[in-house]
Amino acid sequence: MRRICLTLPTNRPCAATITALAEEAAYAVRHFDAEVHLLILDSCAAPAFAEHAETVRRIPDDPRIVVHHLDEARQRDFLRTVIDRSAATKPDLLLDLMLPDGVSYGACTNRAFLLAAALGCESVHRRDSDSHYQLADGEPVFPVHHELLSLGSRAADAARHVTRTALAADRMDRRVAMVGSSFVGELSVDIGEILRIDPDVYHDMVGLWAPPHWTPEQKSELVEESFRGAGTDAFTTDDSTLTVVDPMRVDMCNIAFHGVHEHVPLPPATDTIGSDYFLIHLVHDAALPGVLHNRNIVNFYTGERRTDSGFVAYQLRFVKFLLSMLYFNSVYDRMGRAGESLLDGQGQVRASVVARLARDSAGLDRSENVHRLDVLDTAYRKLGGRYAGFADLLAGRRDRLLDEARGDIEDFALLTEAWEPLVGAARRTSVPRTPGPQR
């Protein structure tokens, strides 16, 4: 029986999502020879945490489903033990990177990776709290179906379970490292209002994602594809491809990893959208087999984003994402050129190579990011209203934001260097017990 970790990191009330996730776990054990560790990493304040705890208590008992609902205090205790056992040289910094004060999409998933190792799980399957499942004939469409059909199998064996194969013959002996799909519904990044106000400004802002040497045509194509997921088409029937998966075709709300997450972590940057997408690029650039399927999840926006504070926080995360691309575009380019040399003799990614590429990128000239901030200042002021107010805030933080972007890639290099010992220490560490009756 395979043991998997189905995880939901959250910092917002999401009882309905927890219930739906438990239904996906039940689907997994009904249809596959699997034991599911349902891991809820809860950063909510006491009232929402209590609501989630009650939801967890109502999950039907099943001996093959083990529920772990951990608040930040229990997560911190676990991390301290793991970091101490790993003999890391900068334990306090590593703890801050793993459980920072601010929002970090990468850090919350990294915690799931370590906890999955402690639980003896061979794979991690991540969902998000601001999404839900599509329905077909009145039944939820669960991505875990495709994930358990192929993840971790030799590509040659996985080929029997997909609609088509588009993988080179010399890669068929490798194991499927990633299975994923995308989303339908609202844009994954909450900038649709900018598009409605001024499409040209939207193009200028989103185009800052691209490397500056790209042609106007390449940048326009990127803008057209960005943050839209799989569009709006509803699920009708299964379709899947065994391939080297294009990073633009999958989303972290609908992803599962095998192996790769135990060698390289996600960037732990705070208040930065997209900081959790690195492994998708690594799997692609190392030419590891993956499966792309069409059980897309439905993305929706929470009310918090419509508040004044939520607006400022989200725009700041978008800006920090664009600034991070100075470094990640360089790393992605060099990983792409490295190709299969990113792998060791056992076909696993070499963490030392990734760490070196990240550390090297930290020395890049920051003038490209100065230009990004100049374009953003002009764009936000042209949009007017609360966007112009945000431009004033941005102007006062320019130097700090430039420093943070460089510091974030340096932190990622440090965490990558420490990651494999951390995973090894996690395997020797018990997971804190969930309060209340044990499941």
N, C-alpha and C positions, 0 to 999 in steps of 0.2 A: 504494500500500500504506500503510495507516495504522499508526502506531507507537504502542504503548501500554505502560504501566508496570504490571505486576502485582507488587504489593509485599507483603512480609511483615516487619513489625518484630517483633523478638523479644528477650527477655532471659532465655529459659529453653531448655533442651534440647528440640528439636522436629524431629529428623531426619525422622520420618514425615510431618510436615506439609510440610516442604520437598519431599519426594518427591511428595506429592499435589499441591502447587502446581505443580511441574514438569509433572505430568500435565495440569493445567488449562491451562497454557501450550501444551502440545502439542495439546490439543483446540482451542484458539483458532486456531492456525496451520493446522490441518487443515481447519477449517470456515469460516474467514474469511480475507480478504486482509489479513493483519496480520503485523506484526513485533512480537514480545513481548520487552520488556526485563524480565526476572525479577530484581527488586531485593530482596535480603535484607539488612536493616539489623540487624546482629547486635551486641547489647550483652552477650553471654555471656562468662563467664570462659573461660580458655584451653582447658580440656578439652572443654567443650561446643562452643566455636568450632571446634576441630579436628574434632570429630565432624561438625559441619555442613559443614565444608570438604570432608571426604571424601564426604559425601552429594552435594554439589554436583558433585564430580568424576565421580560415577556417573550424572549426568543424561545421557541420550542426546543425542548431538550433533544439532543441527538448525540450519541456517543462518539460520532465521527466529526463533530463540530465543537471546537474549544474556543470560547470567547475570552478575549483579553481586553479590558477597558481600563486604560491607564491614564491617569492625570499627569501633569507635568512633574509633580513631586516624585512620583514613582518612576517616571522616565529618567529623571535626573539621578536618582539613586542607582538605577541600572547603569547609566552612562558613567558615573563616577567609578563604579566597580570595574567596568570594562576598561576604561582608560588607565586606571591604576594597574590592572593586570597586563596591559599591553606594554608597560614600561615606557610610555611615551615621554619624550623630552620636554614637551610643553603641555602638561596636562590641563592647566587652567584655561589656556587658549583653546585647546581642543574641546573642552566642555562648553565653552562659549560658542564655538562654531557648530556644535551638535545641537545645542539648545539655547539659541540666542534670545534676547529680549524682544527683538522685532520679528515680523513675519518673514519666514524663509521657507520657500517651497522646496528647495533642495534639502535643507536640514531636516525637515519633518519626514521626508522620504528616507534620508540616510538613517534616521532612528529606526524606521521600519526595517531597513536592511539589516541592521545589527540585531534587532529583536528577532527577526526571522532566523538569523543564524543561531541565536540562543535557543530557539524553539526547535531547531533541527529541520527547518523547512528548506526544500530544495529550490523553491521559486517564490517570487514576490509578485502579487497581482494588485495593482493600485487603482483605486477609484477616488473621486472627489465629492465633497459634500454639496457642491452647487451643481449637481447633475442628477439625472434619473434615467431609467431604462426605457427604451422604446417598447411598444407592444405590437405583437403580431397575432391575429386571431384571439385577442384578449389576453395573451400570455406575455410576460416580460421576455425580452430578448437579451440573454445574458452573455457577455463576452467570454466568460470563463469556459464556455463550450469549446470555442476554438483554441483557447489557451491550453486546456488540458488535452486536447487532441494531438498537439504538436510540440509544445514547449519542452525542451530538454531532450527530445528524441533526435536520432540521427536524421539529417535532412532526407536521406533516401527512404527512411521509414515514414517520416512525416508526409512525404509526397503522396502516400495513399489516402490521406485525409483532407486534401485540399482540392479546390476546383481545377487549379492549373499550377504548373511549375515553370518558373522563369529563373532558374538558378543554374550556374555553370556546373558541368559534370564534375569538375575537380573540387567542388565544394560540398558534394553530396554526402561525404563522410563526416562532416562537421555537425555539431549539435545545434539545434535551433535555439538561439540565444534570446530572441524577443518575439513576442506575438502581440500585435496591437491593431487598433483601429482608431477612428477619429470621433467626431461629434457632429450632431446636427443642432440647429437652433441658433441662439444668439452668438455673435462673434466671441471668440475666446478671450479677446482683450476688449475692454469696454471703451471703445473709441468710435462707436457707430455714430454718435452725435456729431463728432468732428466731420465725418464723411457727409452727413446731411447738411451741415452748415456750409462747408467749403470743400468740395472734392479735391481741388488743387492743393490746398493746405494738407489735407489728409495724405495725398500722394507724397508731398515733400517730407512729411513726418515719418511715415511708414518706410519710405525709401531710405531713411537713415539706417535701417537694419542692414542694408547691403554694404559690401566692401566698396570703397570710393572708386576703385578702378573699373567697376562694372559699367557696361554701356547703359544708356537710357532705356533701351528696350529690355535689358535684363532686369533693371530696377522696376520698370512698369509691370513686368510679369510677376516679380516677387510681391509687389503691392497688391496685385489682383488676387493672388493666392493666399496672402497672409491672413491668419486668424479666422478664416472662413470654414475650416474643417471640411466636412463632406457636404456642405450646403444644406439643403432642406429636404432632400428626398427621403421618404420614409422607407424603413426596412420592409422587404417583401419576401426575399428568399436568400439563403446563405450563398456567399461568394467569397473565395479565399485564394490567395496566391502565395506560394513558397518562393521567396525571392530575397534579394538584399533590399531591405525596405527603405524607401525614400523617406527621410525625416519629415518632410512636409505632409505626409499622408497619415500620420499618427499623432495622438495627443496623450499627454500624461494622465488624463482622467480615464484612460482606456488602454492600459499597458500591462504587460507582464514580462519579467526578466528571469533568465536562468543563467547562473554562473557569472556573468559579466559584472553584476552588482556587488559581488564579493571581492572583486579586484580593484575596482575604481568607484569612488563615491560620486555624488552629485555636487556641484558647486554650492557652498553654503551661504551665498550672499543674502543679505537681508533686504527686504523691501524692493525686490527685483523680480518682475515677472519673467518667465522663461528660464529661471535659474535651475530648473529641474529637468531640462531637456538634453543635457549633455550626453547621457548614455545612448540616447537614440542616435545621435550623430556618431558616437564611437562604434556602435554596432554596425552602422552603415559603412564607415570608412575602413574598418577592419574586414569588411566583406563577410561578416558572420551571417549565417542563414537566419531568416526571420519569416514570419507569416503575417501577411496583411489581410485582414478580413473586413466584413462590412456590418458587423453588429455595433453600429455607432451609438454612442450614448448621447442623451439630450442635455445640452448645456443651457443653463438659465442664470439670470442675474439675481442676486439677493438685494433686498431693500437698502442695505447699508451703503451700497455704492452710490445711492441717490442722495445721501446726506452731504452736507458741506465738507465734513471731515473725511468722509469716504471718498469724495471726489478728489480732494487734494492727495490723499494717500495713494489712490490708484494712479493718478497722473504721475506722481513721483516714481512709482514702481515702473511705469512705462518708460520714463526718461532714463532711469537707471538701467533698464534692459537695453536701451539703445546705446548707452555708453559702454556697457559690457561687451558690445559687439566689436569694439576695437580689438579686444584681446581674443574673443572666441572666434571671430572670423580668421584670425591668424592661426589659432590652434586647429580649427577645422581644416584650413587649407593644408597645413603641414601633416595633419593626420591623413587627409585624403591622398597626399603624395607618398606617405609612408605605407599606406595600404596594409598588406598582409604582414609587413615587418612589425606591425603593432602587436603581433601574436607571438607567443613563445612556442616551443616544440610540442606542447600539449594542446595548442590551439586556443589558449587563454590570453586575454589582453595583458600586455606588460605595463603594469602600473608605473614603473620607473620611467618609461618613455612618455607616458601621458603627463606625469608630474614635471618632467623636464620641459616639455613643450609649453605647459602652462607657466612655469617659472620664467622661461625665456621671453614669453610674450609680455611679461610685466615691464620689460625694458623698452617697449615701443614708445616712440614719440607721441605725446598726447595732443599734438596739434589737430589730429583728426577729430578728437573728442571736443576740442575747443570749437571747431567748426560745427559739430553736431549741436552744441549748446547755442551757438549763434543762430542756426536755422530754427531751432525750437523756440528761441526767444521771439523771433520774427513771426513764426507761425502762431504761437499762443496769443500774441498781441493782435494779430490780424483777426483771430476768432472773436476777440472782444469778450465782454461780460466777465464771468468767473474765470475764463481762460486767461484773460489779460491779468487778472489778479494773481493767478498762479504764476504767470511770467515774472511778476515782481518778486514772488517768493523764490523762484528759480534763480533770478539774478543775484540774490543775496547768498546763494549756496553754491555758486559755480566752483570755487576752488575746493570746497569740501566734497562736492560730487566727483570731481576729477580725481581727488585723492582716494575716495572710497572705491571707485571703479578699479584703480590699480591695486589697492589693498585687497579687494575681493578676489582677484585672480591669484595673488600671492597666498591668500588663505586657502584657496582651492589646491594649489600646489602642495602646501604643507599638509593638508588633510589627505591628499592622495598618497603622499609618502608614508603617512601613518596608517593608511586604511587596512591593508592586509593584516598587520598585527592586531588592529582593533577587531576585525572579523574573527581572527583566531581566538582572541580573548573572549569575545561574545559567546563563542561556542562552549566556553567553560564557565559561563555565568547563567544563573537562574533568572528567569523573568519574574518580576514582582507579581504577587497575587492580586487579582482583581477583588476589590472590596465586596462584601456580601457573600451569599451562597455561591459556591464554586460550580462552574458549568462543566 
